[in-house]
Amino acid sequence: MPLCILAAILSRPLGFLGFRLEFLKVRSIMIEHISSGSDRSVDSRGQVFFSYGFRTFFLLAGFYAAAAMAIWALWFVLLDVASELVSELPLLPQQLHAHEMIFGYVMAVIAGFLLTAIPGWTNARPLQGNGLKILLTVWLAGRVAIACSPWLPIAIVAFFDLLFVPALMIPVALGLMKQPAPRNLIFLGLLALFWLGNLLTYTELLGWTSDGIAVGHLLALDTAIVLISIVGGRVTPSFTLNDLRSEGHDRLPLSHPLLDGAAIMSVAAVLVADLIWPGELVTGAVALVASIVNFVRLLLWRGLATRRKPILWILHMSYL
């Protein structure tokens, strides 16, 4: 993740590398759910696809990422062969790519992770069946609205696209309230920031602001990096510790609360600096400090000791 922080400052498209690798990170958590027999509450003849959030949203997120990239490439082709058609679209091709990678793909991955991880944290009942179908329908409605944006009023597109995060926050909040803990309630705040970022993009499309798209995308991207710093700091050292301990290693991963807090706060500082001084030297300096702090944090997790186990070293690589 230290590299992702700098990439987010130096070259925004590179920031999505962290999310593609993060997909592999959270997938390892789901393997633990499957191997532990946590699906016993679901009828074996029933709808396995809607038994856990990760099954639904991870699969469709992967398919949608490929589809969105294809549409993005098509729009660039149209710039050359039919520019009059592209000029009627509310989002430029590069804006569409950023918007759908963040609010389409990344949000689906985050939804899949939270809907599966929170029941493990709080012993709450996972969102399944019809509830999961409704949430998926809301996500799909937003994607369809974006695809049809040339022929729909922007207010209608905004309505459907902005529905997903509030809809996701309902099962997330209900699950977290089962065993409230500040370290977990922060995810509600992060989801609110994602929603605010998406809202800002529509303030420009509706003519209310002149820079809402850039600011909104930047806010959401930085929020995702903050989320990675939190989740990565829990998952990576924990999984590595369990594995190395089972193999009898003497040197085990270390986690220091002060360093963990400093790492997360430094990434949050990048978010704030990015909004106040976008592209300025001071923001680069803050990002550099955050990169160093998080790199030191990563070194203490003994990533090299996992080099023969891809399912573990990918956790360390994704955080980098």
Legacy VTK file of the C-alpha trace (Angstrom):
# vtk DataFile Version 3.0
C-alpha trace
ASCII
DATASET POLYDATA
POINTS 320 float
0.000 0.000 0.000
2.860 2.510 0.437
3.345 2.334 -3.318
-0.389 2.761 -3.853
-0.354 5.950 -1.783
2.355 7.455 -3.960
0.669 6.140 -7.086
-2.553 7.840 -6.047
-0.659 11.132 -6.008
1.594 10.663 -9.032
-0.694 8.741 -11.379
-4.329 8.183 -10.454
-4.971 5.197 -12.770
-2.218 3.222 -11.011
-4.163 3.456 -7.792
-6.558 0.793 -9.057
-3.763 -1.800 -8.992
-4.228 -1.855 -5.244
-7.906 -2.715 -5.627
-7.297 -5.550 -8.077
-4.769 -7.021 -5.669
-7.058 -6.262 -2.723
-9.618 -8.523 -4.365
-7.164 -11.396 -3.927
-6.568 -10.364 -0.327
-10.182 -10.472 0.783
-10.728 -13.676 -1.166
-8.455 -15.502 1.264
-10.789 -14.552 4.113
-13.684 -16.129 2.261
-11.754 -19.379 1.919
-11.743 -19.564 5.700
-15.532 -19.140 5.757
-15.995 -21.957 3.267
-13.586 -24.361 4.944
-15.159 -23.769 8.360
-18.540 -24.982 7.158
-20.232 -21.612 7.660
-22.739 -22.371 4.914
-24.661 -24.897 6.992
-27.485 -22.393 7.506
-28.146 -22.415 3.774
-30.105 -25.222 2.163
-27.603 -27.312 0.206
-30.098 -27.413 -2.639
-30.740 -23.707 -2.398
-29.299 -20.584 -3.850
-25.609 -20.825 -3.090
-24.938 -17.736 -5.175
-26.986 -15.671 -2.713
-25.755 -17.390 0.447
-22.947 -14.892 1.163
-22.165 -11.415 -0.098
-18.724 -12.317 -1.407
-20.142 -14.951 -3.765
-22.555 -12.492 -5.292
-20.525 -9.312 -5.462
-17.016 -10.662 -6.070
-18.108 -12.617 -9.124
-20.144 -9.802 -10.634
-17.466 -7.239 -9.780
-14.979 -9.202 -11.870
-17.359 -9.486 -14.803
-18.335 -5.845 -14.563
-14.725 -4.645 -14.442
-14.090 -6.386 -17.766
-17.300 -5.004 -19.268
-16.610 -1.462 -18.060
-13.103 -1.577 -19.519
-14.546 -2.705 -22.861
-17.038 0.174 -22.852
-14.272 2.588 -21.898
-12.150 1.400 -24.840
-15.158 1.685 -27.165
-15.717 5.286 -26.165
-12.122 6.140 -27.023
-12.632 4.589 -30.453
-15.784 6.654 -30.892
-13.782 9.792 -30.161
-12.020 9.204 -33.479
-14.777 7.766 -35.652
-17.950 9.341 -34.210
-16.966 12.231 -31.984
-20.418 13.779 -32.305
-21.881 10.779 -30.434
-19.338 10.939 -27.625
-19.903 14.658 -27.195
-23.469 13.893 -26.104
-22.321 11.711 -23.200
-22.343 13.327 -19.741
-19.012 11.741 -18.752
-15.807 11.827 -20.761
-14.219 8.403 -21.384
-11.565 8.912 -18.705
-14.233 10.095 -16.265
-16.388 7.053 -17.005
-13.405 4.775 -16.373
-12.646 6.416 -13.028
-16.293 6.522 -11.959
-17.133 2.914 -12.730
-13.869 1.480 -11.411
-14.523 3.240 -8.093
-18.293 3.324 -7.667
-19.033 0.215 -9.719
-16.192 -2.269 -9.304
-14.540 -1.180 -6.044
-17.841 -0.633 -4.237
-18.996 -4.116 -5.242
-15.791 -5.636 -3.843
-16.166 -3.651 -0.619
-19.794 -4.765 -0.332
-18.829 -8.398 -0.779
-16.135 -8.112 1.861
-18.186 -6.273 4.489
-21.268 -8.450 4.072
-19.132 -11.526 4.727
-16.642 -10.223 7.288
-19.076 -8.429 9.618
-21.015 -11.597 10.576
-17.660 -13.091 11.544
-16.819 -10.068 13.698
-20.173 -9.734 15.473
-21.921 -13.125 15.067
-24.713 -11.339 13.217
-26.774 -13.211 10.654
-25.348 -12.578 7.157
-27.443 -10.940 4.475
-28.738 -13.796 2.323
-31.451 -14.728 -0.124
-33.989 -12.047 -0.992
-32.187 -9.332 0.963
-29.007 -9.944 -0.997
-30.981 -10.050 -4.246
-32.499 -6.643 -3.494
-29.089 -5.148 -2.741
-27.661 -6.618 -5.932
-30.587 -5.191 -7.903
-29.846 -1.727 -6.503
-26.190 -2.047 -7.563
-27.179 -3.225 -11.045
-29.691 -0.379 -11.376
-26.888 2.112 -10.838
-24.745 0.458 -13.489
-27.617 0.396 -15.983
-28.374 4.053 -15.259
-24.759 4.989 -16.003
-24.831 2.970 -19.237
-28.046 4.731 -20.297
-26.918 8.179 -19.154
-26.912 9.671 -22.700
-30.667 9.128 -22.888
-31.709 9.798 -19.289
-31.926 13.020 -17.274
-28.873 13.340 -15.037
-31.129 13.589 -11.987
-32.534 10.113 -12.746
-29.044 8.683 -13.261
-27.910 10.244 -9.987
-30.911 8.839 -8.114
-30.216 5.235 -9.093
-26.431 5.482 -8.853
-26.547 7.059 -5.391
-28.902 4.419 -3.967
-26.395 1.607 -3.521
-24.224 2.907 -0.681
-27.179 3.861 1.576
-28.751 0.481 0.806
-25.477 -1.256 1.724
-25.187 0.735 4.947
-28.438 -0.764 6.266
-27.231 -4.393 6.601
-23.743 -3.176 7.537
-25.142 -1.038 10.377
-27.476 -3.791 11.577
-24.598 -6.251 11.645
-22.220 -3.900 13.448
-24.826 -2.988 16.055
-24.982 -6.631 17.098
-21.681 -6.041 18.929
-20.846 -2.313 18.600
-17.139 -1.511 18.583
-15.499 1.765 17.498
-12.880 -0.116 15.470
-15.677 -1.546 13.314
-18.137 1.368 13.309
-15.555 3.349 11.344
-16.656 1.432 8.243
-19.977 3.283 8.324
-18.075 6.564 8.176
-15.983 5.335 5.263
-19.100 4.280 3.366
-20.548 7.743 3.971
-17.404 9.269 2.431
-17.798 7.027 -0.620
-21.374 8.239 -1.002
-20.295 11.857 -0.616
-17.652 11.359 -3.304
-20.259 10.012 -5.700
-22.642 12.840 -4.826
-19.944 15.387 -5.643
-19.581 13.987 -9.162
-23.237 14.711 -9.831
-23.010 18.243 -8.490
-20.835 19.005 -11.513
-22.975 17.030 -13.954
-26.013 18.963 -12.718
-24.154 22.247 -13.176
-23.908 23.106 -9.491
-20.092 22.983 -9.264
-17.176 23.176 -11.667
-14.882 20.529 -10.163
-17.191 18.034 -8.476
-16.139 15.093 -10.653
-12.417 15.385 -9.941
-12.916 16.067 -6.225
-15.489 13.296 -5.852
-13.333 10.689 -7.558
-10.301 11.752 -5.534
-12.210 11.589 -2.248
-13.565 8.113 -2.992
-10.204 6.769 -4.169
-8.417 8.033 -1.066
-11.203 6.648 1.120
-10.665 3.236 -0.439
-6.951 3.437 0.390
-7.811 4.284 4.001
-10.069 1.235 4.092
-7.234 -0.936 2.750
-4.915 0.353 5.469
-7.446 -0.706 8.109
-8.447 -4.081 6.689
-4.930 -4.948 5.550
-3.592 -4.223 9.015
-5.993 -6.770 10.481
-5.908 -9.521 7.897
-2.277 -9.685 6.789
-0.428 -10.029 10.121
-3.157 -12.259 11.559
-3.082 -14.797 8.729
0.717 -14.698 8.593
1.015 -15.205 12.347
-1.256 -18.251 12.306
0.669 -19.857 9.460
4.184 -19.201 10.758
3.223 -20.318 14.247
1.815 -23.590 12.900
5.127 -24.226 11.141
7.164 -23.587 14.279
8.826 -20.318 13.255
10.551 -18.417 16.043
10.302 -14.990 14.406
6.658 -14.043 14.127
4.865 -10.986 12.682
4.722 -7.976 14.961
1.943 -5.434 15.334
2.343 -2.309 17.443
-0.844 -0.356 18.254
0.963 2.982 18.027
2.481 2.134 14.649
-0.828 0.778 13.373
-2.588 3.956 14.442
0.109 6.132 12.883
-0.110 4.194 9.621
-3.872 4.606 9.344
-3.799 8.256 10.396
-1.038 9.015 7.893
-3.178 7.631 5.077
-6.142 9.647 6.344
-3.859 12.701 6.300
-3.212 12.047 2.607
-6.967 12.121 2.027
-7.276 15.488 3.764
-4.211 16.947 2.040
-5.463 15.740 -1.325
-8.677 17.697 -0.844
-7.055 20.870 0.490
-3.890 20.960 -1.655
-4.496 18.693 -4.667
-1.338 18.218 -6.691
0.719 20.439 -4.385
4.182 19.681 -3.004
2.869 19.523 0.559
0.474 16.741 -0.444
3.333 14.798 -1.986
5.304 15.201 1.235
2.391 13.887 3.297
2.045 10.938 0.912
5.767 10.199 1.196
5.571 10.117 4.992
2.517 7.849 4.819
4.352 5.537 2.437
7.347 5.240 4.765
5.229 4.596 7.855
3.174 1.936 6.100
6.267 0.323 4.611
7.798 -0.025 8.074
4.512 -1.511 9.257
4.602 -3.988 6.386
8.194 -5.063 7.101
7.215 -6.136 10.613
4.705 -8.612 9.176
7.434 -11.010 7.939
6.204 -11.185 4.366
9.352 -12.887 3.033
8.667 -15.877 5.261
5.473 -16.531 3.268
7.111 -16.494 -0.171
6.321 -20.190 -0.800
2.619 -19.717 -0.099
0.898 -17.562 -2.727
-2.309 -17.200 -0.725
-0.250 -15.485 2.000
2.357 -13.525 0.100
-0.336 -11.965 -2.074
-1.617 -10.314 1.107
1.741 -8.625 1.615
2.096 -7.770 -2.070
-1.369 -6.215 -2.198
-0.644 -4.048 0.838
2.562 -2.863 -0.806
LINES 1 321
320 0 1 2 3 4 5 6 7 8 9 10 11 12 13 14 15 16 17 18 19 20 21 22 23 24 25 26 27 28 29 30 31 32 33 34 35 36 37 38 39 40 41 42 43 44 45 46 47 48 49 50 51 52 53 54 55 56 57 58 59 60 61 62 63 64 65 66 67 68 69 70 71 72 73 74 75 76 77 78 79 80 81 82 83 84 85 86 87 88 89 90 91 92 93 94 95 96 97 98 99 100 101 102 103 104 105 106 107 108 109 110 111 112 113 114 115 116 117 118 119 120 121 122 123 124 125 126 127 128 129 130 131 132 133 134 135 136 137 138 139 140 141 142 143 144 145 146 147 148 149 150 151 152 153 154 155 156 157 158 159 160 161 162 163 164 165 166 167 168 169 170 171 172 173 174 175 176 177 178 179 180 181 182 183 184 185 186 187 188 189 190 191 192 193 194 195 196 197 198 199 200 201 202 203 204 205 206 207 208 209 210 211 212 213 214 215 216 217 218 219 220 221 222 223 224 225 226 227 228 229 230 231 232 233 234 235 236 237 238 239 240 241 242 243 244 245 246 247 248 249 250 251 252 253 254 255 256 257 258 259 260 261 262 263 264 265 266 267 268 269 270 271 272 273 274 275 276 277 278 279 280 281 282 283 284 285 286 287 288 289 290 291 292 293 294 295 296 297 298 299 300 301 302 303 304 305 306 307 308 309 310 311 312 313 314 315 316 317 318 319
